[in-house]
Amino acid sequence: MDAKQQASFPAYVDTIVNKVEIIEAAKLDTQYLNDRQRMLITQEYTITSFDSALYYLPPMPVTVDGKVYKSNALALKVYSMPVDTLHPDHFFGQKTVMKAPFSWEDWYGLIGCSFLALPLLGLLIYLIVRLRDNKPIIRKIKIEPKLPPHQTAMKEIERIKSEKIWQKGHSKEYYTELTDVIRTYIKDRFGFNALEMTSSEIIDNLLKIRDREAISDLQLLFQTADLVKFAKHDPLMNENDANLINAIDFIDDTKQLEEEKKPQPTEITIIEKRSLRVKILLVLGITFLSIA
């Protein structure tokens, strides 16, 4: 039948015909065919009869979209159990109780449940001990050291070098990222907020710390960056490379001199009293495991 059609099978109550009983009507089994254009629906009935005879099973009506179709009629032959007619007086008594053979398969379920119960039992004992001891919660937090400003800046510059965005025609983006790295380095190294200052304000503040010759290349970098960002200046390729080198030289010349040793992380210990919420969770956990 077509996949869009609706089929209705006969719903027998308890018998098909007299003395032929319906035990079970299975669920419909639908199988799609021809790329789901058609389908095959199968309905199975389990029947029984206790009287030996030849029964006539009438055609079964099936309705498809309002049209009734009938199956072929069937014949059901029921046989009786054979009886020893030569010795009708022979009766056999009850069999003695037999001991079933031992099989490990009968114990697999119990053994598996026992192994599963052991971790749950251990967890239950652990939760009970934790609830009774009422010890404070001790947490250790590892704090990674902050890199020196010049190392952070050089990592960002290496990233900019690897991306080579100025070679792709993105000069404005290149100078924006480069000057942001320098501004962040100046803020962390010299202590004034270069991120909120104009290029000229940064140079004026640096002149209080360094001489003009020492920051002349940096001043040229900021001037070029301002022309690119605000005047749509298109610098030459060698000019971009030179400004990158100027940024690196400025960081090397002004970085703090310190021993070249890797800073070690610090560890702090936090001691907290066990809260009511934790106690409630422990009680709930114990209750759940006890029920399980």
Stockholm file with secondary structure:
# STOCKHOLM 1.0

chainA/1-292         MDAKQQASFPAYVDTIVNKVEIIEAAKLDTQYLNDRQRMLITQEYTITSFDSALYYLPPMPVTVDGKVYKSNALALKVYSMPVDTLHPDHFFGQKTVMKAPFSWEDWYGLIGCSFLALPLLGLLIYLIVRLRDNKPIIRKIKIEPKLPPHQTAMKEIERIKSEKIWQKGHSKEYYTELTDVIRTYIKDRFGFNALEMTSSEIIDNLLKIRDREAISDLQLLFQTADLVKFAKHDPLMNENDANLINAIDFIDDTKQLEEEKKPQPTEITIIEKRSLRVKILLVLGITFLSIA
#=GR chainA/1-292 SS CBTTCCEECCCCSSEEETTEEEEEECCCEEEEETTTTEEEEECCEEEECCSCEEEEECCCEEEETTEEEECCCEEEEECCCCCCSSCTTCCCCCCCCCCCCCCGGGGHHHHHHHHHHHHHHHHHHHHHHHHHHCCCEEEEEEECCCCCHHHHHHHHHHHHHHHTGGGGTCHHHHHHHHHHHHHHHHHHHHSSCGGGSCHHHHHHHHHTTSCTGGGHHHHHHHHHHHHHHHSCCCCCHHHHHHHHHHHHHHHHHHSCCCCCCCCCCEEEEEEECCCHHHHHHHHHHHHHHHHC
#=GC SS_cons         CBTTCCEECCCCSSEEETTEEEEEECCCEEEEETTTTEEEEECCEEEECCSCEEEEECCCEEEETTEEEECCCEEEEECCCCCCSSCTTCCCCCCCCCCCCCCGGGGHHHHHHHHHHHHHHHHHHHHHHHHHHCCCEEEEEEECCCCCHHHHHHHHHHHHHHHTGGGGTCHHHHHHHHHHHHHHHHHHHHSSCGGGSCHHHHHHHHHTTSCTGGGHHHHHHHHHHHHHHHSCCCCCHHHHHHHHHHHHHHHHHHSCCCCCCCCCCEEEEEEECCCHHHHHHHHHHHHHHHHC
//
